[in-house]
Amino acid sequence: MRGIRLLAAVAWSPLVVQIAAVAGELGGRRFALLLSAICAVVPPQYLSNGSPLGLNLLEPNLWMGRAYFAMPATQSSEPRCWL
């Protein structure tokens, strides 16, 4: 059982890095990056969602990745950024 939960926690952990990257993309400095990463780790919802191995385990990572890559595309006028 611990191995399954460890696998789920490892799959959930990139979300913290992605949230900090989005904060950096929005213009945050070191304190904003640290605060956003801490706020991503502390809530019980994220702690409880990262422990069971289920089908929707990677959904938050995928949505945050989409948001991260959509931000530069909306700020530029080049259509190739959307690809």
MDTraj code that builds the backbone (N, CA, C; nanometers):
import mdtraj as md
import numpy as np

residues = "MET ARG GLY ILE ARG LEU LEU ALA ALA VAL ALA TRP SER PRO LEU VAL VAL GLN ILE ALA ALA VAL ALA GLY GLU LEU GLY GLY ARG ARG PHE ALA LEU LEU LEU SER ALA ILE CYS ALA VAL VAL PRO PRO GLN TYR LEU SER ASN GLY SER PRO LEU GLY LEU ASN LEU LEU GLU PRO ASN LEU TRP MET GLY ARG ALA TYR PHE ALA MET PRO ALA THR GLN SER SER GLU PRO ARG CYS TRP LEU".split()
xyz = np.array([
    [0.0821, -0.1189, 0.0000],
    [0.0000, 0.0000, 0.0000],
    [0.0872, 0.1264, 0.0000],
    [0.1975, 0.1228, 0.0703],
    [0.2846, 0.2409, 0.0729],
    [0.3446, 0.2688, -0.0640],
    [0.3744, 0.1646, -0.1380],
    [0.4298, 0.1833, -0.2720],
    [0.3316, 0.2510, -0.3660],
    [0.2057, 0.2149, -0.3552],
    [0.1026, 0.2766, -0.4389],
    [0.0865, 0.4235, -0.4020],
    [0.0866, 0.4542, -0.2740],
    [0.0731, 0.5937, -0.2317],
    [0.1980, 0.6746, -0.2649],
    [0.3134, 0.6115, -0.2602],
    [0.4364, 0.6810, -0.2980],
    [0.4347, 0.7148, -0.4463],
    [0.3885, 0.6230, -0.5277],
    [0.3769, 0.6481, -0.6715],
    [0.2802, 0.7632, -0.6990],
    [0.1706, 0.7670, -0.6263],
    [0.0737, 0.8758, -0.6430],
    [0.1321, 1.0087, -0.5980],
    [0.2073, 1.0092, -0.4894],
    [0.2679, 1.1337, -0.4416],
    [0.3742, 1.1853, -0.5382],
    [0.4495, 1.0951, -0.5967],
    [0.5509, 1.1355, -0.6951],
    [0.4840, 1.1901, -0.8208],
    [0.3719, 1.1316, -0.8603],
    [0.3000, 1.1813, -0.9773],
    [0.2346, 1.3161, -0.9497],
    [0.2009, 1.3441, -0.8241],
    [0.1338, 1.4689, -0.7879],
    [0.2335, 1.5830, -0.7644],
    [0.3569, 1.5507, -0.7314],
    [0.4535, 1.6527, -0.6904],
    [0.4914, 1.7548, -0.7984],
    [0.4902, 1.7261, -0.9271],
    [0.5225, 1.8311, -1.0240],
    [0.4238, 1.9485, -1.0239],
    [0.3080, 1.9283, -0.9645],
    [0.2105, 2.0373, -0.9575],
    [0.2659, 2.1559, -0.8796],
    [0.3449, 2.1305, -0.7769],
    [0.4036, 2.2379, -0.6971],
    [0.4993, 2.3197, -0.7830],
    [0.5794, 2.2528, -0.8630],
    [0.6733, 2.3225, -0.9507],
    [0.5985, 2.4002, -1.0581],
    [0.4915, 2.3433, -1.1099],
    [0.4140, 2.4114, -1.2129],
    [0.3458, 2.5359, -1.1580],
    [0.2955, 2.5296, -1.0365],
    [0.2311, 2.6458, -0.9764],
    [0.3329, 2.7568, -0.9552],
    [0.4527, 2.7224, -0.9106],
    [0.5578, 2.8230, -0.8941],
    [0.5999, 2.8801, -1.0296],
    [0.6023, 2.7982, -1.1336],
    [0.6378, 2.8471, -1.2670],
    [0.5330, 2.9442, -1.3202],
    [0.4068, 2.9176, -1.2937],
    [0.3005, 3.0100, -1.3355],
    [0.3131, 3.1417, -1.2595],
    [0.3460, 3.1356, -1.1320],
    [0.3670, 3.2581, -1.0547],
    [0.4850, 3.3372, -1.1104],
    [0.5892, 3.2688, -1.1518],
    [0.7028, 3.3364, -1.2142],
    [0.6671, 3.3954, -1.3492],
    [0.5826, 3.3278, -1.4237],
    [0.5385, 3.3785, -1.5542],
    [0.4529, 3.5036, -1.5389],
    [0.3821, 3.5123, -1.4282],
    [0.3002, 3.6301, -1.4018],
    [0.3809, 3.7476, -1.3476],
    [0.5104, 3.7283, -1.3303],
    [0.5965, 3.8386, -1.2877],
    [0.6381, 3.8339, -1.1419],
    [0.6130, 3.7232, -1.0754],
    [0.6505, 3.7121, -0.9350],
    [0.7996, 3.6912, -0.9182],
    [0.8523, 3.7451, -0.8101],
    [0.9938, 3.7252, -0.7797],
    [1.0101, 3.6057, -0.6866],
    [1.1226, 3.5962, -0.6208],
    [1.1554, 3.4795, -0.5402],
    [1.0553, 3.4548, -0.4279],
    [1.0120, 3.5601, -0.3597],
    [0.9165, 3.5433, -0.2502],
    [0.7819, 3.4937, -0.3014],
    [0.7377, 3.5446, -0.4147],
    [0.6104, 3.5002, -0.4718],
    [0.6175, 3.3536, -0.5150],
    [0.7309, 3.3129, -0.5687],
    [0.7476, 3.1731, -0.6082],
    [0.7451, 3.0814, -0.4859],
    [0.8156, 3.1226, -0.3820],
    [0.8183, 3.0423, -0.2601],
    [0.6808, 3.0354, -0.1944],
    [0.6122, 3.1484, -0.1882],
    [0.4798, 3.1513, -0.1269],
    [0.3792, 3.0678, -0.2053],
    [0.3833, 3.0741, -0.3368],
    [0.2900, 2.9939, -0.4165],
    [0.3205, 2.8455, -0.4037],
    [0.4474, 2.8081, -0.3938],
    [0.4811, 2.6671, -0.3752],
    [0.4364, 2.6179, -0.2380],
    [0.4534, 2.7006, -0.1350],
    [0.4077, 2.6619, -0.0015],
    [0.2558, 2.6503, 0.0017],
    [0.1882, 2.7432, -0.0626],
    [0.0420, 2.7383, -0.0653],
    [-0.0090, 2.6192, -0.1469],
    [0.0709, 2.5668, -0.2360],
    [0.0305, 2.4475, -0.3113],
    [0.0497, 2.3208, -0.2300],
    [0.1401, 2.3238, -0.1332],
    [0.1696, 2.2038, -0.0549],
    [0.0788, 2.1914, 0.0669],
    [0.0416, 2.3031, 0.1275],
    [-0.0245, 2.3025, 0.2572],
    [-0.1708, 2.2580, 0.2555],
    [-0.2552, 2.2945, 0.1575],
    [-0.3980, 2.2633, 0.1680],
    [-0.4260, 2.1140, 0.1788],
    [-0.5190, 2.0761, 0.2650],
    [-0.5511, 1.9338, 0.2815],
    [-0.6083, 1.8690, 0.1563],
    [-0.6699, 1.9491, 0.0691],
    [-0.7251, 1.8921, -0.0534],
    [-0.6140, 1.8335, -0.1391],
    [-0.5036, 1.9069, -0.1518],
    [-0.3926, 1.8567, -0.2321],
    [-0.3252, 1.7376, -0.1647],
    [-0.3184, 1.7400, -0.0327],
    [-0.2574, 1.6274, 0.0375],
    [-0.3436, 1.5017, 0.0253],
    [-0.4748, 1.5177, 0.0300],
    [-0.5608, 1.4005, 0.0190],
    [-0.5737, 1.3531, -0.1252],
    [-0.5684, 1.4436, -0.2224],
    [-0.5789, 1.4024, -0.3622],
    [-0.4512, 1.3373, -0.4122],
    [-0.3388, 1.3686, -0.3501],
    [-0.2129, 1.3115, -0.3940],
    [-0.1820, 1.1763, -0.3368],
    [-0.2678, 1.1239, -0.2505],
    [-0.2358, 0.9947, -0.1901],
    [-0.3004, 0.8748, -0.2597],
    [-0.4254, 0.8807, -0.3072],
    [-0.4772, 0.7601, -0.3735],
    [-0.4350, 0.7550, -0.5197],
    [-0.4134, 0.6360, -0.5688],
    [-0.3779, 0.6162, -0.7089],
    [-0.5073, 0.5972, -0.7869],
    [-0.5461, 0.6993, -0.8616],
    [-0.6721, 0.6928, -0.9346],
    [-0.6562, 0.7431, -1.0762],
    [-0.7672, 0.7450, -1.1461],
    [-0.7638, 0.7861, -1.2858],
    [-0.7433, 0.9361, -1.3032],
    [-0.7891, 1.0146, -1.2083],
    [-0.7772, 1.1595, -1.2230],
    [-0.6559, 1.2147, -1.1487],
    [-0.5556, 1.1364, -1.1288],
    [-0.4367, 1.1783, -1.0560],
    [-0.3563, 1.2815, -1.1342],
    [-0.3518, 1.2677, -1.2647],
    [-0.2698, 1.3578, -1.3457],
    [-0.3467, 1.4770, -1.4005],
    [-0.4762, 1.4840, -1.3770],
    [-0.5551, 1.5950, -1.4308],
    [-0.5070, 1.7329, -1.3856],
    [-0.4824, 1.7565, -1.2565],
    [-0.4342, 1.8897, -1.2182],
    [-0.3012, 1.9268, -1.2826],
    [-0.2130, 1.8289, -1.3019],
    [-0.0869, 1.8570, -1.3700],
    [-0.1098, 1.8965, -1.5153],
    [-0.2017, 1.8279, -1.5801],
    [-0.2299, 1.8600, -1.7202],
    [-0.2944, 1.9972, -1.7346],
    [-0.3880, 2.0310, -1.6464],
    [-0.4532, 2.1615, -1.6540],
    [-0.3554, 2.2747, -1.6228],
    [-0.2684, 2.2536, -1.5255],
    [-0.1706, 2.3575, -1.4932],
    [-0.0695, 2.3729, -1.6065],
    [-0.0343, 2.2631, -1.6709],
    [0.0537, 2.2702, -1.7875],
    [-0.0113, 2.3448, -1.9026],
    [-0.1387, 2.3210, -1.9221],
    [-0.2100, 2.3959, -2.0262],
    [-0.2139, 2.5448, -1.9957],
    [-0.2377, 2.5786, -1.8708],
    [-0.2399, 2.7202, -1.8329],
    [-0.1030, 2.7830, -1.8506],
    [0.0024, 2.7095, -1.8172],
    [0.1375, 2.7633, -1.8299],
    [0.1728, 2.7902, -1.9756],
    [0.1358, 2.7006, -2.0654],
    [0.1686, 2.7196, -2.2057],
    [0.0708, 2.8119, -2.2777],
    [-0.0462, 2.8355, -2.2229],
    [-0.1411, 2.9271, -2.2850],
    [-0.1095, 3.0732, -2.2507],
    [-0.0413, 3.0956, -2.1414],
    [-0.0118, 3.2338, -2.0996],
    [0.0751, 3.3077, -2.2010],
    [0.1871, 3.2536, -2.2478],
    [0.2646, 3.3269, -2.3494],
    [0.1902, 3.3399, -2.4814],
    [0.1064, 3.2431, -2.5132],
    [0.0324, 3.2494, -2.6394],
    [-0.0690, 3.3630, -2.6390],
    [-0.1288, 3.3895, -2.5242],
    [-0.2251, 3.4993, -2.5184],
    [-0.1573, 3.6352, -2.5144],
    [-0.0314, 3.6413, -2.4727],
    [0.0380, 3.7690, -2.4642],
    [0.1050, 3.8086, -2.5943],
    [0.1278, 3.7154, -2.6844],
    [0.1916, 3.7496, -2.8116],
    [0.0867, 3.7498, -2.9226],
    [0.1223, 3.8134, -3.0309],
    [0.0288, 3.8213, -3.1431],
    [0.0616, 3.7205, -3.2528],
    [0.1608, 3.6372, -3.2321],
    [0.1980, 3.5381, -3.3327],
    [0.1119, 3.4124, -3.3205],
    [0.0518, 3.3679, -3.4287],
    [-0.0334, 3.2494, -3.4220],
    [0.0453, 3.1198, -3.4001],
    [0.1765, 3.1186, -3.4292],
    [0.2538, 2.9960, -3.4101],
    [0.2756, 2.9628, -3.2631],
    [0.2532, 3.0585, -3.1721],
    [0.2644, 3.0320, -3.0288],
    [0.1551, 2.9385, -2.9818],
    [0.0426, 2.9345, -3.0514],
    [-0.0660, 2.8463, -3.0114],
    [-0.0375, 2.7015, -3.0468],
    [0.0549, 2.6802, -3.1405],
    [0.0892, 2.5423, -3.1762],
    [0.1777, 2.4826, -3.0702],
])
top = md.Topology()
chain = top.add_chain()
for i, resn in enumerate(residues, 1):
    res = top.add_residue(resn, chain, resSeq=i)
    for name in ("N", "CA", "C"):
        top.add_atom(name, md.element.get_by_symbol(name[0]), res)
traj = md.Trajectory(xyz[None], top)
